[in-house]
Amino acid sequence: MYLHSSLLGGFLAMLLGSMSVAENTHYVAAINAPRSGVSDGSVDKPWPSLSAALKSGTIQGGDTLALMDGNHGGLNLHDVAFDRHVIIVSQNEKNAHVDRIQVTGRSQNLTFRNLSVWPKKSGTGSKTLVGANSASSDITVDGLVVGSGPDANRFLTWNLAEWRRRKFNGIHLLGDRGVVRNNTVTGIHFGISTSGVDSLVERNWVNGFSGDGLRGVGDRNIFRGNRVTNCFKIDGNHDDGFQSWSPRKQKNASITGGIIEGNTIIEWTETAGHPLQCSLQGIGMFDGFFDNYIIRNNLISVSAYHGIAVYGGRGVKVVNNTVVSNSGKAQKNPWIGIFNHKNGTPSQDILVANNLAMLYKGKPNRVHNTIFAANSIIKSPLGAFANVAGYNYSPVARSGFIDTAISDYAPEFDIMNLRRPAGSGPDRGAIEVGATQPRGDLK
């Protein structure tokens, strides 16, 4: 696999962090672990299960439940609510394995961290491995390794029957204020989805998937700094790196206030010629309306038509994205497109600026306040970028993309959260060439 070293280095660093055990820590033994005496939650006398620990009455908001090395079966938490986050974590790195995490009822303030999650048996139907229902809230999923089996990283060796047998979904939080951060989701059907308001999905890696990589259909959802790679075609789903739509049924319904920034979506990074390689769409904003969205600093390398597509946008900014053909060939797609809502209503109050793409769909329109400015067509990816074969889409000097963006429309940072501009002006596209100073307002 060849990946841009600066992007990959930061991505791997965030995935390898370990958790230090807090002072108020209660220990939970793995299934069939030897125990003696009456359990009290200490390291010498751990609770026999997570359920037993929660029923003991000793767990309070702010506490940590450390799952000891080994298998803990399925975690099913119903109406488990605290005034502060309770952290459920592997005692040692990711050595605690669970079959599934299911949060139901009015559960609240739960954090799952550094666990390994895969089903006890593969081939048991379409299920979500880490899920929380719509009545739950403030659920955080942080640093998990999620896959359709312990061998999920071998997805390149699976045939069509094996992919269909492993049709598991990764992470789906339906409740409000969900956080999905620093997870790896591998060998999966749909990767990460959020449906509640004010959800945050950041710094995750979905690698080897057969549905959509990311989905967000809640108001004020933020998808930031995620990586989506290697899509497989196993059924009739039109596969997207990121997809959104308005789930509400009333006329002219919308979702609002989303930010999609700094994500890397690469259809295929492995050896060419795999029979199941899909034709991926990048960011698909279908079945709007979409109100007050920002789509910026995304790097999209795909082969389907839609690189970034917005149907029924109102108050949408599409700025400083790089949308390029995954093959590296000169062609007319993928494109950045602004389209009418499916009911025919034109998009309005749209800004499309400082982007790089193979083509653009849509036109400036004074009546609907639609602005296209300082966008470049990538005529030859091989001539425009540093190393297309290695997925390094940093513009080279002869491209004309460096220092030529409109400052008023450019974000103050690029896809790697480095400050713009690095030269006499900001660059077009997602990568600011020569930038070294980190953006300081993201944690």
N, C-alpha and C positions, 0 to 999 in steps of 0.2 A: 504494500500500500504506500502510495506517495502522497504526502500531505504537506502543505505549507508549514515549514518548521516553526515559524513564530506563532502561528495559530495553534498548532498541535502541542507545542511545548507548554503554553499556558493552560491549555485544556487538560493535559495529563497531570499537571501540577495540582489542579483543583480536585482531580479525581482520587489522588493518593493520600489525602489527609486522613489522619486518625483522630479518634475521639478520646479526650481525657475524661475520666470518670469523675462525676461531681461528688460533693460531700454527702448529700442526702441520697445515697444510692442503695437500691434494693436489688438483690440478685435473684435470678430465675434460672433454675437448672434445665438442661436439655432433657428431652424425652429419654427415659431409661437410664439416666445418669444415676450413679450410686449416691444415696443420701442416708444420713443417720440422725436420729433425734427428731425433735419437733422443729419444723421449719419456722424461721423468724425473719427471713429475708437477708440474713448476713451471708458473707461469702462462704462460710463454713456450713451454714444451714439454709441454703437458698430455698425460695418458694418452688414447689414442684411444677408450676406452670404460670404463665402470665395471668390466666383467669384466676388462679388461686391468690396471686399477689393483689389483683384489683379487688377481689372480694374480701380481703383481709381487713380492710378499713384503715390500713396504715399509710396508704399512698396519698400524698397531698400535692397540690399544684406546685410546680417547681422541682419536684423530685425526678430522679432518674431510675429507670428499670433496666438493669444490665442483663442481657441474655447471654448466658455462658455458652462456650463453644459446643457446637453440635446442632441437632435438628430439634426444632420447637413446634413442628406441625403447622397447622393453619392458625392464624391469629384472627379471631372474630370478636370485635368490640362493639357492643350495642349499648347506647345511652351511657357512654363513659365520658363524662364531662368534668372539667376542672377549671378553676379560675385563672390558672397560669399553665403554661405548657408542661406536660409530663413527657419526658424523653424516653423512648423505648429504643435501646441501642445495643449493638454487639459489644460485649465486654472487650473483645480483642479484635481490632480491625473489622473484617466482615466474616468472621468465623461462625457467627450464629446464622443458621439457615432456617427459613420459614417457607411453607408451601404456598401461602397466600396471605394477604392482609385485606380484611374486609371490615370497614367501619360503617355502622348503621345506626339508626335512631338519631337522637339529638346529641351525638357525641361532639366534643369540643376540646380544643387546646391539646392536641396530641401530636407529637413529633416522632417519626420513625426514622432512625438514622443508622447508616453503615451496616445494614442487614443484607444478606443474600437471599433472593427470592426466586424460586422456580417451583413448578408444580411437582407433586409427588409422582404423578404419572403424566407423561405427555400423551397427546392424542385423546383428551377427554372433552373435546368440544370447545366452543368459543367462550372463553371466560376472561375476566379481567383479573390480573394477578395482584394488583394493588389498587383498591377502589374505596371511595367514600361516597355515601349517598347525598342527595340534595339537602336533607335536613341537617346534616353535619356542618361544622364550620371550623375554621382555623386549624386545618389539618396540614401538617408539614411532612413532606417526604424528602429526605436529604441524604445523599451519598449511598443510595441503594444500588446493588447490582441485580438487575431484573432480566430474566430470560425464560425461554420456553423449556429449558432443561439445563442441567449442569454443563452440558456440552454445546450451549447455544452459540458460542463463538466459532463453531465449526459449520456455520450456516452455508458457507460456500459449497460444502459437499452434499447438501440435501437435494434430492430430486423433487419433482412436483408433488408426488404423493406425500413425501415427508413434510414439506412446507404446509400442505393442507392439513396434515395430522396435527401440526403444532400451531393451530390457529388461535393462539392466545393473544390477548391485548395486554399492554404493559401497565400503564398508570392512568387512572381516570378519576379525577376529583370533581364531583358534581356540586359540592357545597361552596359557600362563600369564603373568600380570603384563604384559599388554598395556596400552598407554596410547594413547588416541585423544583428541587435544586440539586445540582451536582450528581445526578444519577446516570448510570449507563444502562441502556435498555437494548437488548441484543436478541436476534433471532426471533422476531415477534411479528404479530399482525399489525394492529394499530399501536403506535408508540406511546405518546403522552397526550392526554386530552383534559381540558378543563371546561366547566360549564357554569360555575358560580361567578359572582361579581368580585372584582378586586383580587383576582388570582395572579400569581407570579410564577412564571416558568423560566428558569434561567440556568445556563451553564450545564445543560444535560447533553448526553450523546445518545442518539438513536442510531444504531448501526445494524443493518440487515433487517429489513422490514418488508411486509407484503401488503400493507394497506396505505394509510397516511402516516407520515412521521409525527406530525404535531397537529392538534386540533384545538381551537379556542373559540367558544361560542358564548362567552359571558361578557357583560359590560366591564370596561376598564381592566381587561386582561392585558398583561405584559408578557411578551415572549422575547427574551433577551439573551444573546450570547450562546444559543443552542447550536448543536451540530447534528445534521441529519445526513446519513450516508448509506449507499448501497441498497437500492430498491429492487424487489423481486416481483414478477408478475405471476400470480397464481389463480386469479379469478377476474370477474368483470369490473371490479372497482377501478375508477379512474384515480390513480395514485397521485398524491400531492405531498410535497415536503411540508407545507402548512396549509390547512384549509379552515375556512370559517364561513358561517352562514347565519342568518337571523332565525333562531328557533321559534320565535313567537308567531302565532297564527293570525293575529289581527292585521287588518289592512295597513300597509305602509309601516309595518313594524321594523325596528332597527336594533342593532347593537351599537354601543357607543364607547368612545374614549380609549380604544386599544392602542398599544404600541408594539410594533414588531421591528426589532432593531438588533443589528449585530449578529444575525444568525448566518450560519454557513450551511447551505443545502447543496450537496453534490450527489447526483444520481448514481454515479458508479466510480469507485476508486481502485477497483481490482483489475485483474487481467481481463482484457476485452474478449468477447465471444461467449460469455456464459449464456446458456439457452434461456434462462429465466430472468435476465436483466430487463427491468421495466422501462417504459418511457415515461419519465417523471415530469409532473408539473411542479413549479416552484411554490409560489404563494398564490393561492386561489381564494379570492374573496367573492364567493358566489352567493346568489340569492340574498342580496342586501335588503334593507339599506344598511350602510355602514357610515356612522356619523363620527366625525372628529377623530379619525385614525391617523397615526403616523407610521409610515413604513420607510425605514432609513437604514443605511449602512449594511444591507444584507448582500451576501455573496451567493449567487445562485448559478449552478452549473448543471443544466438539465438538457433533455432532448425533445420534450413535448413543446407545444406551442406557447402555453402560458408560462412565462417566467414570473411576472407579477401581473395579476388580472384583478381589477376591481369593478364589480357590477353593482351599480347603484350606490356610488359614493357621494357623501355630502360632507364637505370640510375635511378632505383627505389630502395628506402630504406624502408624496412618493419622491424621496430625495436621496441622492448619493448611493444608489444601489448599483451593483455589478451583476448583469444577467447575461450569461454566455453559454454557447453550445458546449455540451459535455464532450462531444467528439473533437472539439477544437477546429472544426471545419467552418469555412465561410458559408453562411446560410441565412435564411430570413426568420429564423426562430432560434431560441425563445424570445418572446417580445415582452415589453411592458405595455399594458393596455388599460385604457379607461373606457368603460362601456356603460350603456344605459342599464337601468334596472330591468329585470325580465318583463315588467309590466309596461315598458317603454319610456318610463320617466328618465330624463337625462341626468347623468351625474352633474354635480355643480359644486362650486367653490373648491376646485381641485388645483393642486400644485404638483407638477411633474418636472423636477429640476435636477441637474448635475448628475444624471444617471448615465450608465453605459449599458447598452443592450444591442441585440442583433437587429431589432426593429422596434417601432413604436406604433401602437394602435390608439386612435383618438386624435383629436385636433384641438388647438386653442379655440376658445369660444368666449367672446366678451359677454354675451347674454347670460351664459351660465358660469361666468368667472372661472373658466378653465385655462390654466397657464401651463405651457410647455416652454422650458427655458434651459439653455446650456446642456442639452442632452446630446450624447454622441452615439452614432451607430458604429458598432464594432464590425469593421469590414473584414478583418482577418485576425482572429484571436492569436494565431501564431506570431504575427508581427506586432501585436499590441501589448502582449504581456510577457513577463519574465520567463515563465516556464509552464506552459499549458499542460504538458505531459505530467508534470509534478503538481498540478493544481495550484500553482503560485500565480495568482492573477494580479500581481503588482504591475501597474502600467510602466512601460519603458519610455525613455525620453522621446523617441520618434513617434510615439502614439498620438501626441498632441493632447493627452488627457491630463497632464501634470500642470498644476498652477492655473488652470483655465476654468474652474468652476466659478459660479457667482457667489460671492461671500455672503450676501444677505440671505441666501437660501441654504447654505451649507451648515450642517451641525458643527459644533466645536470639537468633535472627536470623530474617530473612524471606527471600523469594525473591531479593532483591537483595543478600543478605548484609549487611543493615543490622540493627543491634541492636534487639531487643525488650526491654521495651516503650518506645514513644515517648510514651505518655500515662500515665494512672493505672493502666492494665493493658494486657496484650497484646491485639491485635485478633484476631478470627476470620478465617480464610482465610490466603492466601499473602502478602498485602501488608500491612505495618505502616505505617499512615498517619502521616506526619510523621517517620518515621525518617530519620536523617542520619548516625549514627555507624557506620562500617564494622565488620564482623566482622573480627577481626585474626588468626584462626588458620587461614585458608585462603590458599594461595599460588597 
